[in-house]
């Protein structure tokens, strides 16, 4: 099967989409599929990947608000690639212009829209969710939903990474929606990597004794991750119980995060960890993961923490919310520092050994990235069979 992925969110500077694409090359080659990924790049280039498959870059302008990314200015070069490649399946991985470009292509391939982004949660619900109900916000942002409905009806399947996102798409009148969770590196994260000495070292960095509670936060430093809210809540909860937070991440919101930390000696920012093995050890060695973002389509970091046997403190909205359970963590009302502070206090009063034991017991339940791609390619094979039957 030949698959062409038109991937507008790919950036050579890294990020989740690039990691996902690189893993897709590996799994596609192993499954015997020919994968071509088309990206907006600095120049025209057709490069064979060492994992298998090809990466085709089309010269494209930078986004004004984030120069790390580019966008397809014109549909014609993308359509020319699709005409030349003649795929069996073509993917669009963005709900914006890319969806229109792929939808408008006149080829015979089956078409899949992969919702790697949830614009309503990332922007509209986050900006206005404290003052208006989601139904009201959806009405105000009707042009987005109209755009998505127009594009989606020309796709054979629309794939979302969590059930709540799928339900919102279906409620908006979008058909042929399927839920397919993302996956993690199954052999990378495990409760077996827990190290009491590492936990003690991290608490010492937070100027706290081993008897204190150690929370972990991991993710890009950007507004939608709500790190200042998390820091505020941890500071409030720490007034009653010894509590440390190690926050691992980098990004353009760093100054705001440092301002929120202020002089709190019990909260430490680490500017990213490139060593994935060390990150896995830190995840397994903390007492809980605290998460502030309710706008993710899946919550990869949360899944990695769950696979590490880490109890979770999660918002009640978004992709990550589906990864929690009452016996191995707590949830709180999204976007509220006060609600999060109460949830952290509740978390610290729970039986930590019992909660962690439940988290460790369920750690193998997390979908692997290999399982994800196996299911994705099966969906595409089924689309091909339905096309032949028609």
Beta strands, then each sheet from edge to edge (+ up, - down):
strand 1: 2-6
strand 2: 34-41
strand 3: 45-48
strand 4: 54-59
strand 5: 89-92
strand 6: 110-114
strand 7: 157-160
strand 8: 177-179
strand 9: 213-218
strand 10: 243-248
strand 11: 267-270
strand 12: 288-290
strand 13: 312-315
strand 14: 329-332
sheet 1: 3+ 4- 2- 1- 5- 6- 7- 8-
sheet 2: 11+ 10+ 9+ 12+ 13+ 14+
end
